[in-house]
């Protein structure tokens, strides 16, 4: 399976509770935190919901 690197570039402060929980589910808790994850349909759906807060790179 393909891997992607996601980096949080904007704060989750003043966002909806759903978006905050999505960031936590992706494993991102702080600004500029990065995580390498498998590009499953579930992960890609979560990334799509908060893509305005993230930077996504292919590995």
C-alpha positions as CSV (number, residue, x, y, z in Angstrom):
1,X,0.0,0.0,0.0
2,X,1.2,3.5,-0.8
3,X,2.3,5.7,2.1
4,X,1.8,9.5,2.6
5,X,3.4,12.0,4.9
6,X,0.9,14.4,6.6
7,X,2.1,17.6,8.4
8,X,-0.2,19.9,10.4
9,X,0.5,23.4,9.2
10,X,-2.5,25.3,10.7
11,X,-3.9,25.2,14.2
12,X,-6.9,23.3,15.3
13,X,-7.9,26.1,17.6
14,X,-11.3,27.7,16.7
15,X,-12.2,24.7,14.5
16,X,-15.2,22.4,15.0
17,X,-15.0,19.6,17.5
18,X,-15.2,17.1,14.6
19,X,-12.1,18.6,12.9
20,X,-10.2,18.6,16.1
21,X,-11.1,14.9,16.7
22,X,-10.0,14.1,13.1
23,X,-6.6,15.6,13.7
24,X,-6.2,13.5,16.8
25,X,-7.3,10.4,15.0
26,X,-4.6,11.1,12.4
27,X,-2.0,11.3,15.2
28,X,-1.4,15.0,14.9
29,X,-1.5,16.9,18.2
30,X,0.8,19.9,17.6
31,X,1.7,22.4,14.9
32,X,4.3,21.1,12.4
33,X,3.9,17.5,13.7
34,X,4.4,14.9,10.9
35,X,3.2,11.4,10.6
36,X,3.7,8.7,7.9
37,X,0.6,6.7,7.3
38,X,-0.8,4.2,4.8
39,X,-3.0,5.7,2.1
40,X,-6.1,3.7,2.9
41,X,-9.5,5.0,1.9
42,X,-10.4,5.7,5.5
43,X,-7.2,7.8,6.0
44,X,-7.7,9.6,2.8
45,X,-11.3,10.5,3.8
46,X,-10.0,11.9,7.1
47,X,-7.3,13.9,5.3
48,X,-9.9,15.3,2.9
49,X,-12.0,16.6,5.8
50,X,-9.1,18.6,7.3
51,X,-6.9,19.2,4.2
52,X,-7.0,23.0,4.8
53,X,-5.0,22.4,8.0
54,X,-2.5,19.9,6.5
55,X,0.3,19.5,4.0
56,X,0.3,16.1,2.3
57,X,3.3,14.5,0.5
58,X,3.7,11.2,-1.3
59,X,6.5,8.9,-0.1
